[in-house]
Amino acid sequence: MTIAQGAAETEVKIRGPRGGWMWVSGLALVWLALVGIRLATDHHVGSTFTLVFGPVLILEMLWIQTFGVDLTPGCAIVRGLRRQSIPWQQVQAVLRFQQVGTWRVTLLLEGGQRVNLRAPTSSMGLGIARYERDFHRIGQWWLAHRGESWRPVRPEAPQLPV
């Protein structure tokens, strides 16, 4: 987590664990080394997939580093597959959930929609302290910036059959 320079607490940037991209880069380097060995011994690689897979892993490594959430006084800017700004007044709750052994954070919005954040995460218990700190930080920002007019959305009463 990094805090933007300037006024205190004007923006907080939460990104994925630093070690997350290291696994992808290690796999990419091993893959490229194997391709290099194969080229040196066989003088051909065999398929386009073999040549393209290593650079794709490197691009993914660079892309993973952009995932996260920026907390501003007016909204949460979610950075994932696409950038999405969510005003704090629309957020009804900040929740945690577990998905395939990975703890993640979701924002529950007014209409019942959920926005799952790509960061912070904790897989297999790794980075749990950082995850807990970032989850708490997001919850505190929501409480501090949701505004005086915020009221929880009540579930609608079921309609009686006519």
VEXSEMI-361560 format. One record per residue: residue in three letters; x, y, z of N, C-alpha, C, O in turn. Coordinates in nm, 2 decimals, decimal comma. Example, Ala and Ser with C-alpha at 12.3 -4.5 7.8 and 13.67 -1.06 7.14 Angstrom:
REM VEXSEMI-361560
KOLMAR;rest;n_X;n_Y;n_Z;ca_X;ca_Y;ca_Z;c_X;c_Y;c_Z;o_X;o_Y;o_Z
KOLMAR;ala;1,32;-0,57;0,78;1,23;-0,45;0,78;1,32;-0,33;0,78;1,42;-0,33;0,85
KOLMAR;ser;1,28;-0,22;0,71;1,37;-0,11;0,71;1,29;0,00;0,79;1,34;0,11;0,80
REM end
This chain:
REM VEXSEMI-361560
KOLMAR;rest;n_X;n_Y;n_Z;ca_X;ca_Y;ca_Z;c_X;c_Y;c_Z;o_X;o_Y;o_Z
KOLMAR;met;0,09;-0,12;0,00;0,00;0,00;0,00;0,09;0,12;0,00;0,19;0,13;0,07
KOLMAR;thr;0,05;0,22;-0,08;0,13;0,34;-0,09;0,03;0,46;-0,07;-0,08;0,45;-0,11
KOLMAR;ile;0,08;0,56;0,00;-0,01;0,68;0,01;0,05;0,79;-0,08;0,17;0,81;-0,08
KOLMAR;ala;-0,04;0,85;-0,16;0,00;0,95;-0,25;0,06;1,07;-0,17;0,01;1,10;-0,06
KOLMAR;gln;0,16;1,13;-0,23;0,22;1,25;-0,17;0,13;1,37;-0,18;0,04;1,38;-0,26
KOLMAR;gly;0,14;1,46;-0,09;0,06;1,58;-0,08;-0,01;1,59;0,05;0,04;1,56;0,15
KOLMAR;ala;-0,14;1,63;0,04;-0,22;1,64;0,16;-0,24;1,50;0,23;-0,24;1,40;0,16
KOLMAR;ala;-0,24;1,50;0,36;-0,25;1,37;0,43;-0,38;1,30;0,39;-0,49;1,36;0,39
KOLMAR;glu;-0,37;1,17;0,36;-0,48;1,09;0,33;-0,57;1,14;0,22;-0,69;1,12;0,22
KOLMAR;thr;-0,51;1,20;0,11;-0,60;1,24;0,00;-0,63;1,13;-0,09;-0,73;1,13;-0,16
KOLMAR;glu;-0,54;1,03;-0,10;-0,56;0,91;-0,18;-0,47;0,80;-0,13;-0,35;0,82;-0,10
KOLMAR;val;-0,53;0,68;-0,12;-0,45;0,56;-0,08;-0,46;0,46;-0,20;-0,57;0,44;-0,25
KOLMAR;lys;-0,35;0,41;-0,24;-0,34;0,31;-0,35;-0,31;0,17;-0,29;-0,21;0,16;-0,23
KOLMAR;ile;-0,40;0,08;-0,31;-0,38;-0,06;-0,26;-0,36;-0,14;-0,38;-0,45;-0,15;-0,47
KOLMAR;arg;-0,25;-0,21;-0,39;-0,22;-0,30;-0,50;-0,21;-0,45;-0,45;-0,20;-0,47;-0,33
KOLMAR;gly;-0,20;-0,54;-0,54;-0,18;-0,68;-0,51;-0,05;-0,70;-0,44;0,04;-0,62;-0,44
KOLMAR;pro;-0,04;-0,82;-0,38;0,09;-0,86;-0,32;0,21;-0,85;-0,41;0,20;-0,89;-0,53
KOLMAR;arg;0,32;-0,80;-0,36;0,44;-0,79;-0,44;0,48;-0,92;-0,49;0,54;-0,93;-0,60
KOLMAR;gly;0,47;-1,03;-0,42;0,52;-1,16;-0,46;0,43;-1,22;-0,57;0,47;-1,32;-0,63
KOLMAR;gly;0,31;-1,17;-0,59;0,22;-1,23;-0,69;0,27;-1,23;-0,83;0,26;-1,33;-0,90
KOLMAR;trp;0,34;-1,13;-0,86;0,39;-1,12;-1,00;0,52;-1,19;-1,01;0,57;-1,23;-1,12
KOLMAR;met;0,59;-1,22;-0,90;0,72;-1,29;-0,90;0,70;-1,43;-0,95;0,79;-1,48;-1,02
KOLMAR;trp;0,59;-1,50;-0,91;0,57;-1,64;-0,96;0,55;-1,64;-1,11;0,60;-1,73;-1,18
KOLMAR;val;0,48;-1,54;-1,16;0,45;-1,54;-1,31;0,58;-1,51;-1,38;0,61;-1,57;-1,48
KOLMAR;ser;0,66;-1,41;-1,33;0,79;-1,38;-1,39;0,89;-1,50;-1,39;0,96;-1,53;-1,48
KOLMAR;gly;0,89;-1,58;-1,28;0,97;-1,70;-1,27;0,93;-1,80;-1,37;1,02;-1,86;-1,43
KOLMAR;leu;0,80;-1,82;-1,38;0,75;-1,92;-1,48;0,79;-1,87;-1,62;0,83;-1,95;-1,71
KOLMAR;ala;0,78;-1,74;-1,65;0,81;-1,69;-1,78;0,96;-1,71;-1,81;0,99;-1,75;-1,92
KOLMAR;leu;1,04;-1,69;-1,71;1,19;-1,70;-1,74;1,22;-1,85;-1,76;1,31;-1,88;-1,84
KOLMAR;val;1,16;-1,94;-1,68;1,19;-2,08;-1,70;1,14;-2,12;-1,84;1,21;-2,20;-1,91
KOLMAR;trp;1,02;-2,08;-1,88;0,97;-2,11;-2,01;1,06;-2,06;-2,12;1,09;-2,14;-2,22
KOLMAR;leu;1,11;-1,94;-2,11;1,20;-1,88;-2,22;1,33;-1,96;-2,22;1,39;-1,97;-2,32
KOLMAR;ala;1,38;-2,00;-2,10;1,50;-2,08;-2,10;1,49;-2,21;-2,17;1,57;-2,25;-2,24
KOLMAR;leu;1,37;-2,27;-2,14;1,35;-2,40;-2,21;1,34;-2,38;-2,36;1,38;-2,47;-2,44
KOLMAR;val;1,27;-2,28;-2,41;1,26;-2,25;-2,55;1,40;-2,22;-2,61;1,44;-2,27;-2,71
KOLMAR;gly;1,49;-2,15;-2,53;1,62;-2,13;-2,58;1,70;-2,25;-2,59;1,78;-2,27;-2,68
KOLMAR;ile;1,69;-2,34;-2,49;1,76;-2,47;-2,49;1,71;-2,55;-2,61;1,79;-2,62;-2,68
KOLMAR;arg;1,58;-2,55;-2,63;1,53;-2,63;-2,75;1,58;-2,57;-2,88;1,61;-2,65;-2,97
KOLMAR;leu;1,58;-2,44;-2,89;1,63;-2,38;-3,01;1,78;-2,41;-3,03;1,82;-2,44;-3,15
KOLMAR;ala;1,86;-2,42;-2,93;2,00;-2,44;-2,94;2,03;-2,59;-2,98;2,12;-2,62;-3,05
KOLMAR;thr;1,94;-2,68;-2,93;1,97;-2,82;-2,96;1,90;-2,87;-3,09;1,95;-2,95;-3,17
KOLMAR;asp;1,77;-2,83;-3,11;1,69;-2,88;-3,22;1,69;-2,78;-3,34;1,66;-2,83;-3,45
KOLMAR;his;1,73;-2,66;-3,32;1,73;-2,56;-3,42;1,59;-2,52;-3,47;1,57;-2,46;-3,58
KOLMAR;his;1,49;-2,57;-3,40;1,35;-2,53;-3,42;1,27;-2,54;-3,29;1,31;-2,61;-3,20
KOLMAR;val;1,16;-2,47;-3,28;1,08;-2,48;-3,16;0,96;-2,57;-3,17;0,93;-2,64;-3,08
KOLMAR;gly;0,90;-2,57;-3,29;0,79;-2,66;-3,31;0,65;-2,60;-3,32;0,57;-2,64;-3,40
KOLMAR;ser;0,63;-2,49;-3,25;0,50;-2,43;-3,26;0,50;-2,28;-3,22;0,59;-2,24;-3,15
KOLMAR;thr;0,41;-2,21;-3,28;0,40;-2,06;-3,24;0,37;-2,05;-3,10;0,41;-1,95;-3,03
KOLMAR;phe;0,29;-2,14;-3,04;0,25;-2,13;-2,90;0,37;-2,13;-2,81;0,38;-2,05;-2,72
KOLMAR;thr;0,47;-2,21;-2,84;0,59;-2,22;-2,76;0,66;-2,09;-2,76;0,72;-2,05;-2,66
KOLMAR;leu;0,67;-2,02;-2,87;0,74;-1,89;-2,88;0,66;-1,78;-2,81;0,72;-1,69;-2,76
KOLMAR;val;0,53;-1,78;-2,82;0,44;-1,67;-2,78;0,41;-1,68;-2,63;0,39;-1,58;-2,56
KOLMAR;phe;0,41;-1,80;-2,57;0,37;-1,82;-2,43;0,46;-1,74;-2,33;0,41;-1,68;-2,24
KOLMAR;gly;0,59;-1,74;-2,35;0,68;-1,67;-2,26;0,66;-1,52;-2,25;0,64;-1,47;-2,15
KOLMAR;pro;0,66;-1,45;-2,37;0,63;-1,31;-2,37;0,49;-1,28;-2,31;0,47;-1,17;-2,25
KOLMAR;val;0,39;-1,37;-2,34;0,26;-1,34;-2,28;0,26;-1,35;-2,13;0,20;-1,26;-2,07
KOLMAR;leu;0,34;-1,44;-2,07;0,36;-1,44;-1,93;0,42;-1,31;-1,88;0,38;-1,26;-1,77
KOLMAR;ile;0,52;-1,26;-1,95;0,58;-1,14;-1,91;0,49;-1,02;-1,91;0,49;-0,94;-1,82
KOLMAR;leu;0,40;-1,01;-2,02;0,30;-0,91;-2,02;0,20;-0,92;-1,91;0,16;-0,82;-1,85
KOLMAR;glu;0,16;-1,05;-1,88;0,07;-1,07;-1,77;0,13;-1,02;-1,64;0,06;-0,96;-1,55
KOLMAR;met;0,26;-1,05;-1,62;0,33;-1,00;-1,50;0,32;-0,85;-1,48;0,30;-0,80;-1,37
KOLMAR;leu;0,34;-0,78;-1,59;0,34;-0,63;-1,58;0,19;-0,59;-1,56;0,17;-0,49;-1,49
KOLMAR;trp;0,10;-0,66;-1,62;-0,05;-0,62;-1,60;-0,10;-0,65;-1,46;-0,17;-0,57;-1,41
KOLMAR;ile;-0,05;-0,76;-1,40;-0,10;-0,79;-1,26;-0,06;-0,68;-1,17;-0,14;-0,65;-1,07
KOLMAR;gln;0,05;-0,61;-1,19;0,09;-0,50;-1,10;0,00;-0,38;-1,10;0,00;-0,30;-1,00
KOLMAR;thr;-0,09;-0,37;-1,20;-0,18;-0,26;-1,20;-0,31;-0,29;-1,13;-0,39;-0,19;-1,11
KOLMAR;phe;-0,34;-0,41;-1,09;-0,47;-0,44;-1,02;-0,47;-0,38;-0,88;-0,36;-0,38;-0,82
KOLMAR;gly;-0,59;-0,34;-0,84;-0,60;-0,29;-0,70;-0,71;-0,19;-0,69;-0,81;-0,19;-0,78
KOLMAR;val;-0,71;-0,11;-0,59;-0,81;-0,01;-0,57;-0,74;0,12;-0,52;-0,65;0,12;-0,43
KOLMAR;asp;-0,79;0,23;-0,57;-0,75;0,37;-0,52;-0,86;0,42;-0,44;-0,98;0,43;-0,48
KOLMAR;leu;-0,83;0,46;-0,31;-0,93;0,52;-0,22;-0,92;0,67;-0,23;-0,82;0,72;-0,19
KOLMAR;thr;-1,02;0,74;-0,27;-1,03;0,88;-0,27;-1,14;0,93;-0,19;-1,23;0,85;-0,15
KOLMAR;pro;-1,14;1,05;-0,15;-1,26;1,10;-0,06;-1,39;1,08;-0,13;-1,49;1,07;-0,06
KOLMAR;gly;-1,40;1,09;-0,26;-1,53;1,08;-0,33;-1,57;0,95;-0,38;-1,69;0,92;-0,39
KOLMAR;cys;-1,47;0,86;-0,41;-1,50;0,73;-0,47;-1,39;0,63;-0,45;-1,28;0,66;-0,41
KOLMAR;ala;-1,42;0,51;-0,48;-1,32;0,40;-0,48;-1,30;0,37;-0,63;-1,39;0,35;-0,70
KOLMAR;ile;-1,18;0,38;-0,68;-1,14;0,36;-0,82;-1,09;0,22;-0,82;-0,98;0,19;-0,78
KOLMAR;val;-1,17;0,13;-0,88;-1,13;-0,01;-0,89;-1,05;-0,04;-1,02;-1,10;0,00;-1,13
KOLMAR;arg;-0,93;-0,09;-1,01;-0,85;-0,12;-1,12;-0,84;-0,27;-1,14;-0,78;-0,34;-1,05
KOLMAR;gly;-0,90;-0,32;-1,24;-0,89;-0,47;-1,27;-0,89;-0,48;-1,42;-0,80;-0,43;-1,49
KOLMAR;leu;-0,98;-0,56;-1,47;-0,99;-0,58;-1,62;-1,02;-0,45;-1,68;-0,98;-0,42;-1,79
KOLMAR;arg;-1,10;-0,37;-1,61;-1,13;-0,23;-1,66;-1,13;-0,14;-1,53;-1,15;-0,19;-1,42
KOLMAR;arg;-1,12;-0,01;-1,56;-1,12;0,09;-1,45;-1,27;0,13;-1,42;-1,34;0,16;-1,51
KOLMAR;gln;-1,30;0,13;-1,29;-1,44;0,16;-1,25;-1,44;0,25;-1,13;-1,37;0,22;-1,03
KOLMAR;ser;-1,51;0,37;-1,14;-1,52;0,46;-1,02;-1,65;0,43;-0,95;-1,76;0,44;-1,02
KOLMAR;ile;-1,65;0,41;-0,82;-1,77;0,38;-0,75;-1,78;0,48;-0,64;-1,70;0,48;-0,54
KOLMAR;pro;-1,88;0,57;-0,64;-1,90;0,67;-0,53;-1,93;0,60;-0,40;-2,00;0,50;-0,40
KOLMAR;trp;-1,87;0,65;-0,29;-1,89;0,59;-0,16;-2,03;0,58;-0,12;-2,07;0,49;-0,05
KOLMAR;gln;-2,12;0,67;-0,17;-2,26;0,67;-0,13;-2,33;0,55;-0,19;-2,44;0,51;-0,14
KOLMAR;gln;-2,28;0,49;-0,30;-2,35;0,37;-0,36;-2,31;0,24;-0,28;-2,37;0,14;-0,30
KOLMAR;val;-2,20;0,25;-0,21;-2,15;0,13;-0,14;-2,23;0,10;-0,01;-2,25;0,19;0,07
KOLMAR;gln;-2,29;-0,02;0,00;-2,37;-0,05;0,12;-2,29;-0,13;0,22;-2,32;-0,12;0,34
KOLMAR;ala;-2,18;-0,20;0,18;-2,10;-0,27;0,27;-1,97;-0,31;0,20;-1,96;-0,32;0,08
KOLMAR;val;-1,87;-0,33;0,29;-1,74;-0,38;0,24;-1,72;-0,52;0,31;-1,72;-0,53;0,43
KOLMAR;leu;-1,72;-0,62;0,23;-1,72;-0,76;0,28;-1,60;-0,83;0,23;-1,53;-0,80;0,13
KOLMAR;arg;-1,57;-0,94;0,30;-1,46;-1,03;0,26;-1,53;-1,17;0,23;-1,63;-1,20;0,28
KOLMAR;phe;-1,46;-1,24;0,13;-1,51;-1,37;0,10;-1,39;-1,45;0,05;-1,29;-1,40;0,02
KOLMAR;gln;-1,41;-1,58;0,06;-1,31;-1,68;0,01;-1,35;-1,74;-0,12;-1,47;-1,79;-0,13
KOLMAR;gln;-1,26;-1,74;-0,21;-1,29;-1,80;-0,34;-1,17;-1,89;-0,38;-1,06;-1,83;-0,41
KOLMAR;val;-1,19;-2,02;-0,39;-1,08;-2,11;-0,43;-0,95;-2,09;-0,35;-0,84;-2,08;-0,40
KOLMAR;gly;-0,97;-2,09;-0,22;-0,85;-2,07;-0,13;-0,79;-1,94;-0,12;-0,69;-1,92;-0,06
KOLMAR;thr;-0,85;-1,84;-0,18;-0,80;-1,70;-0,18;-0,90;-1,61;-0,11;-1,02;-1,61;-0,15
KOLMAR;trp;-0,86;-1,53;-0,02;-0,94;-1,43;0,05;-0,94;-1,31;-0,04;-0,84;-1,26;-0,08
KOLMAR;arg;-1,06;-1,25;-0,06;-1,08;-1,13;-0,14;-1,17;-1,04;-0,08;-1,24;-1,07;0,02
KOLMAR;val;-1,18;-0,92;-0,13;-1,27;-0,81;-0,08;-1,37;-0,78;-0,19;-1,34;-0,78;-0,31
KOLMAR;thr;-1,50;-0,76;-0,15;-1,60;-0,72;-0,24;-1,68;-0,59;-0,18;-1,69;-0,58;-0,06
KOLMAR;leu;-1,72;-0,51;-0,27;-1,80;-0,39;-0,24;-1,94;-0,43;-0,28;-1,97;-0,46;-0,39
KOLMAR;leu;-2,03;-0,42;-0,18;-2,18;-0,45;-0,20;-2,24;-0,31;-0,24;-2,24;-0,22;-0,15
KOLMAR;leu;-2,30;-0,30;-0,35;-2,36;-0,18;-0,40;-2,51;-0,17;-0,37;-2,57;-0,27;-0,33
KOLMAR;glu;-2,57;-0,05;-0,39;-2,71;-0,03;-0,36;-2,81;-0,13;-0,43;-2,90;-0,18;-0,36
KOLMAR;gly;-2,79;-0,16;-0,55;-2,88;-0,25;-0,62;-2,86;-0,40;-0,59;-2,92;-0,49;-0,66
KOLMAR;gly;-2,77;-0,43;-0,50;-2,73;-0,57;-0,47;-2,62;-0,62;-0,55;-2,57;-0,74;-0,53
KOLMAR;gln;-2,57;-0,54;-0,64;-2,45;-0,58;-0,72;-2,33;-0,59;-0,63;-2,32;-0,52;-0,53
KOLMAR;arg;-2,24;-0,68;-0,67;-2,11;-0,69;-0,60;-2,00;-0,66;-0,69;-2,00;-0,70;-0,81
KOLMAR;val;-1,90;-0,58;-0,64;-1,78;-0,55;-0,72;-1,67;-0,62;-0,65;-1,63;-0,58;-0,54
KOLMAR;asn;-1,61;-0,73;-0,71;-1,50;-0,80;-0,64;-1,37;-0,73;-0,68;-1,34;-0,70;-0,80
KOLMAR;leu;-1,29;-0,70;-0,58;-1,16;-0,63;-0,60;-1,05;-0,74;-0,63;-1,05;-0,84;-0,56
KOLMAR;arg;-0,96;-0,71;-0,72;-0,85;-0,80;-0,75;-0,74;-0,78;-0,65;-0,66;-0,87;-0,64
KOLMAR;ala;-0,74;-0,68;-0,57;-0,65;-0,66;-0,46;-0,72;-0,58;-0,36;-0,79;-0,49;-0,39
KOLMAR;pro;-0,70;-0,61;-0,23;-0,61;-0,70;-0,17;-0,66;-0,84;-0,17;-0,78;-0,87;-0,18
KOLMAR;thr;-0,56;-0,94;-0,17;-0,59;-1,08;-0,17;-0,49;-1,15;-0,07;-0,39;-1,09;-0,04
KOLMAR;ser;-0,53;-1,27;-0,03;-0,44;-1,35;0,04;-0,47;-1,50;0,00;-0,58;-1,55;0,02
KOLMAR;ser;-0,37;-1,56;-0,06;-0,38;-1,70;-0,10;-0,31;-1,79;-0,01;-0,19;-1,77;0,03
KOLMAR;met;-0,38;-1,90;0,03;-0,32;-2,00;0,12;-0,26;-1,95;0,24;-0,15;-2,00;0,29
KOLMAR;gly;-0,31;-1,84;0,30;-0,26;-1,78;0,42;-0,14;-1,69;0,40;-0,09;-1,63;0,50
KOLMAR;leu;-0,09;-1,68;0,28;0,03;-1,59;0,25;-0,02;-1,45;0,24;-0,11;-1,42;0,17
KOLMAR;gly;0,05;-1,36;0,31;0,02;-1,22;0,31;-0,11;-1,18;0,38;-0,17;-1,08;0,35
KOLMAR;ile;-0,15;-1,27;0,48;-0,27;-1,24;0,55;-0,27;-1,12;0,63;-0,38;-1,05;0,64
KOLMAR;ala;-0,16;-1,08;0,69;-0,15;-0,96;0,77;-0,17;-0,83;0,68;-0,24;-0,74;0,72
KOLMAR;arg;-0,11;-0,83;0,57;-0,13;-0,72;0,47;-0,27;-0,72;0,42;-0,33;-0,61;0,41
KOLMAR;tyr;-0,33;-0,83;0,39;-0,47;-0,84;0,35;-0,56;-0,78;0,46;-0,65;-0,70;0,42
KOLMAR;glu;-0,54;-0,83;0,58;-0,63;-0,78;0,69;-0,62;-0,63;0,71;-0,72;-0,56;0,72
KOLMAR;arg;-0,49;-0,57;0,70;-0,47;-0,43;0,71;-0,54;-0,35;0,60;-0,61;-0,25;0,62
KOLMAR;asp;-0,53;-0,40;0,47;-0,59;-0,34;0,36;-0,74;-0,35;0,36;-0,81;-0,25;0,33
KOLMAR;phe;-0,79;-0,46;0,40;-0,94;-0,48;0,42;-0,99;-0,38;0,52;-1,10;-0,32;0,50
KOLMAR;his;-0,93;-0,37;0,63;-0,97;-0,28;0,74;-0,96;-0,13;0,69;-1,05;-0,05;0,71
KOLMAR;arg;-0,86;-0,10;0,61;-0,84;0,03;0,56;-0,95;0,07;0,46;-1,00;0,18;0,47
KOLMAR;ile;-0,99;-0,02;0,37;-1,10;0,00;0,28;-1,23;0,03;0,36;-1,30;0,12;0,33
KOLMAR;gly;-1,26;-0,06;0,46;-1,38;-0,04;0,54;-1,38;0,09;0,61;-1,48;0,16;0,62
KOLMAR;gln;-1,26;0,14;0,67;-1,26;0,27;0,74;-1,28;0,38;0,64;-1,34;0,48;0,68
KOLMAR;trp;-1,22;0,37;0,52;-1,25;0,48;0,42;-1,39;0,49;0,38;-1,45;0,60;0,37
KOLMAR;trp;-1,46;0,37;0,37;-1,60;0,37;0,33;-1,68;0,44;0,45;-1,76;0,52;0,42
KOLMAR;leu;-1,65;0,40;0,57;-1,72;0,46;0,68;-1,70;0,61;0,69;-1,79;0,69;0,72
KOLMAR;ala;-1,58;0,65;0,67;-1,54;0,80;0,68;-1,59;0,88;0,56;-1,61;1,00;0,58
KOLMAR;his;-1,61;0,82;0,45;-1,64;0,90;0,33;-1,78;0,87;0,27;-1,81;0,92;0,16
KOLMAR;arg;-1,86;0,79;0,33;-1,99;0,76;0,27;-2,09;0,87;0,28;-2,19;0,87;0,21
KOLMAR;gly;-2,07;0,97;0,36;-2,15;1,09;0,37;-2,25;1,09;0,47;-2,30;0,98;0,52
KOLMAR;glu;-2,30;1,20;0,51;-2,40;1,22;0,62;-2,54;1,16;0,57;-2,62;1,12;0,65
KOLMAR;ser;-2,56;1,18;0,44;-2,70;1,14;0,39;-2,71;0,99;0,36;-2,81;0,94;0,32
KOLMAR;trp;-2,60;0,91;0,39;-2,61;0,77;0,36;-2,70;0,70;0,45;-2,70;0,72;0,57
KOLMAR;arg;-2,79;0,61;0,40;-2,88;0,53;0,47;-2,87;0,39;0,41;-2,86;0,38;0,29
KOLMAR;pro;-2,87;0,28;0,49;-2,87;0,15;0,43;-3,00;0,13;0,35;-3,11;0,17;0,39
KOLMAR;val;-2,98;0,06;0,24;-3,09;0,03;0,15;-3,17;-0,09;0,22;-3,11;-0,19;0,25
KOLMAR;arg;-3,30;-0,07;0,24;-3,38;-0,17;0,30;-3,42;-0,27;0,19;-3,46;-0,22;0,08
KOLMAR;pro;-3,42;-0,40;0,21;-3,48;-0,49;0,11;-3,62;-0,46;0,09;-3,70;-0,43;0,18
KOLMAR;glu;-3,66;-0,47;-0,04;-3,80;-0,44;-0,07;-3,89;-0,55;-0,01;-3,86;-0,67;-0,01
KOLMAR;ala;-4,01;-0,51;0,03;-4,11;-0,61;0,08;-4,16;-0,69;-0,04;-4,18;-0,63;-0,15
KOLMAR;pro;-4,18;-0,82;-0,02;-4,23;-0,90;-0,13;-4,37;-0,85;-0,18;-4,45;-0,81;-0,09
KOLMAR;gln;-4,39;-0,84;-0,31;-4,51;-0,80;-0,36;-4,62;-0,91;-0,34;-4,59;-1,02;-0,36
KOLMAR;leu;-4,74;-0,86;-0,30;-4,85;-0,96;-0,28;-4,90;-0,99;-0,42;-4,92;-0,90;-0,51
KOLMAR;pro;-4,94;-1,12;-0,44;-4,99;-1,15;-0,57;-5,13;-1,09;-0,59;-5,21;-1,07;-0,50
KOLMAR;val;-5,15;-1,04;-0,71;-5,28;-0,97;-0,74;-5,38;-1,07;-0,80;-5,49;-1,03;-0,83
REM end
